[in-house]
Every structure is written in C-alpha cells, then in structure tokens.
Amino acid sequence: MELKELCEKTLQIFKVKSVSELSGKLLETVINCDTEKYQQFCNLVEDLSVDWLQKIFQYYEADRKEKKQDYTPKSICTLCAQITETGGEIVYDICAGSGALTIQKWIDNPEKLFICEELDTKVISFLLFNMAVRNMNGYVINRDVLTLESIKTYRITKGDKFSTVEVISHIPTIKADEIISNPPYNIKWDAPMPMLADERFQNKPIPPSSNANYAFVITALSRLKDNGKCAFVLPCGALQFQPELEIRKYLVDNGYIEEVIALPRSMFESTDIPTCIIVFSCGNQEIKMFDARQKYKEEGRKQNGQFGDASHTNRTYTKIVNVLTPETIEILCGECDNIPEFSKTVTISDIQQNNYNLSPAQYIEFEYKEPKHRDYQEIADNYNYIVRMQNSCKLVINKTLAKQFGFDLDLYKQDKANSEDIVYQMGNLGIKLEKCDYIQFTKNKNEFVFKANDKEILPEMLIQLLNVWKNQIALLNTMQNQYLTELRDALLPDLMSGKLELKV
C-alpha cells in the first residue's frame, strides 16, 4: 500500500488528524486491549509480516538528526533473523524502534519470548501495538540502553488473538539466545564512572566518546547466552575506525566474531551510508567474510509526495532501493566458500596481521578487469566539438576594458597555455585536440569586438551581452573538463601498464 494512503486510513481507524496524535491513541489501544481497533488495522493491512507502522513513523516522526533514527529495511531484518537462529526461546532486540527486526523473528517462530528495549518514548507505543496486534509474548523496556536510566517497563502477554499489555514495576533479567540490533549510528556518548564499574565493561576496552557503536555491542554480549548468536547492523566505519581498534582487538582475540557482511548501498529509505552486519557468538577461531555489495536487486516503491504544493502532493513517484534476494540471504546464512570477489574464510591470525581491520574487501580476492572505455579519438572528438563551439565567437578586447569588466587576465592566459600544453601532450599520443582560441587581449585603445559605436558611452545592452557570453564560456569549460576527465581515466591505466607509450 502506498504510504500516504496507508497513513490516512490508519489515522481514520484511530480517529486522529495527524501522526503526532497517533502515538497517544496507539498507547491507549494497547493498555485497554481494544480488540476492535486491532481487528480494523488487521483488515486494513492484511499482511502482518510487514512493519506497516514503521513506514508511517519513519517518514513523519523519525528524528534522523539527533536520534539517528533510520529504521531497518525488511531484507536486512530477514537476514538478521535467519542468521541468528539458534532454536532458542528468548529474543532480545536492542534499540528496537517500532520492532521491524522483532517482527521478522516472530515470523520465523511466533512462540519465542521477545524482549525489546527502546529509549524514544514516541515510538514505544508503535512498538507495543506491533507486538500486541501480532499476539506476542514478551517485554518492552523503555530505557536508555547505555546509561540504564529507566522510564517504564511493559509486560506483553499472549491472548486468544491479541496480546494484553500492562505496566510492571520491575525490569526482567535478560539472558537471550538470539540478539538483534540496528542501533543509532555514531552517536556521541559519555561513560560515567559508575558505568566503568558496570559488569558490561569490566576488563574490556571502553568505546570512544566519539561514537557508541561498540558500546551497544558490548552491552548485547553481556546479555547473550554462551551458545547464543547476536547480529548487529553497523556503519562500515566500525570495521576499521582507528579509535575502535582496541575493541575490535578484544572481540577478535576472544573469539566473539563469527561473520562480517558488507552490505549494498541504498538499502535504507533515508540514508545512503554504507553498512555491514557483524555476527557475534562464542569460541570462533575463524571468521566468515562476505562482500555482498553487488549482490542486490533494485526494487521500486510507489509513493506520493507528502509535503509541498499540490503539484508535489498529487504526484506519484517511484523510489528505488536495493534489497537482498532470498537466494543471497540463504548463501550469507550458510557456509563460507572461498569465492573471488564475494567470500572467504579467514583466521584470527589473518585479522591480527592486518591490524584488526574487519573490512571483507581486505581479505577477499578481486580479479583485475581491464577497464572498458571509448576510443580515445572518439572522446577527443567530443571535446573538439565543444572547443569549436567555444571558439566560434571570439572576443577581442582591450586589456584595460577587460579589467574593468572583471576579467582575470592571468587566468585566461593560463587557460590558453594549459590548452596548448594538453594539445601538445595528446599529440604525442597520436590524439588530435583543438586549441582554445576564444579570447584575445590587445593594447589597442578601446578595442572591443563586439564593436561599440559611441567612443564615450558603453551601451547597457553590450554589458548584458558580455555577461551572457561569459556564462556560456563557463558552461562550455565545464563540458570540456568532463571530456578531459573521461580521456584521462581512459589513458592512465594504459600508460601505467605500458600498453600505450608516450612519444617524445
């Protein structure tokens, strides 16, 4: 269902006018166990394998600037759910948001106990509703995962069709079989002195204050059973960021890292940040490395404009995102064969020798492929056509007048010299380029061709014409640079390999 339609119909069910009012109504629904509202929502969306409320909250309410709320795409949720499957009973979702990762675990096995922890009070009601409408058993803990400052805890109890929700006074002890998390990326944090004595961080490196990525990881591992599995979606910087080197060293040397997957770009709705998945478990002597950056298919999602004037809100456009296919997910959850450009199993010693860099591309073999490019002269001919357009209208102007009009004489002279040098160098390679010859500065008094008829008055029309000419020259210069860049990129590999020799 298209987002705007989904949002409007959801607001109608809960009899509110805006998404900002929806949070309160959702909380009211779950506390009162309003089965009529649950059923109306089920009738609207039909397929509960999708986190429909995530779509609404992410677009209208998510705080990307301060809270870094970029919620997890479905195919990443599917991968995290499957790759952490142990057959255990307890699932723990850190920084759960609206619960997309938990929903995917529920699809695989609805009988598990689901514990979700989330700080943002606005999204808590969306999370509670998602769990209750799917008839889950579990807890929702509204607290700061890092500082442990608690706000409220809810118990979700499975019913005949929908769960009941109640506020409880205690926080359950967490020891999970399967942990999943897509925490906010690179947020700054402070580790206060009491936290340094916290069992989570005892005898372990403390994550840098510049970002809390591994603070979430260390917290998760302290709540993971010995035979459990944990998957984190993290920015790729976490694989090689220097301030986190000691934490990676600790995790690698102690056998906590089982698998690293580099994900394709453009998977998230609102950010293009490169991301990865790190799978944690105990007792690993080898690490599976997958480079899945090219293993995706494009998916188009129709969406109407949400804000702006009528021309925007009435327009339906297609947003393209990258998704992992079921076949790729199955491979990433299986054994790691040594496949060039895709996968390789490495030892802890390999990681140590590479200074604990966890980027899969550092270990997987990549085949050199000779770059494909157009014929050199074909590129040069495109360049020459632009130069001919530029040269077709030559300006001859007195130096003093030129300075009055703001011309940088030295810059234009340098451009001409550069052009002559490029023509000479390309000529040595057998490539014919045209020289730039579109301006000439003279000492002849008042010479300005385009010609001015009055010796004392410079017409306003001519000034405007000159500005148009300067803009056109700038545009053509930009186009020249594009073709020169293409020509350079085509020549460099052949020059460096010796395939092409420079004639002297």
Helices and strands as residue ranges (DSSP letters): H 3-13, H 19-32, H 35-45, H 52-60, H 74-83, E 90-94, H 100-108, E 113-118, H 121-133, E 137-143, E 150-157, E 164-168, E 176-181, H 193-196, H 213-221, E 224-235, G 236-239, G 242-244, H 245-253, E 257-262, E 275-280, E 286-291, E 297-304, H 310-313, E 316-323, H 326-332, E 343-347, H 348-353, G 360-362, H 376-391, E 395-398, H 399-404, H 409-428, E 439-442, E 448-449, H 460-497
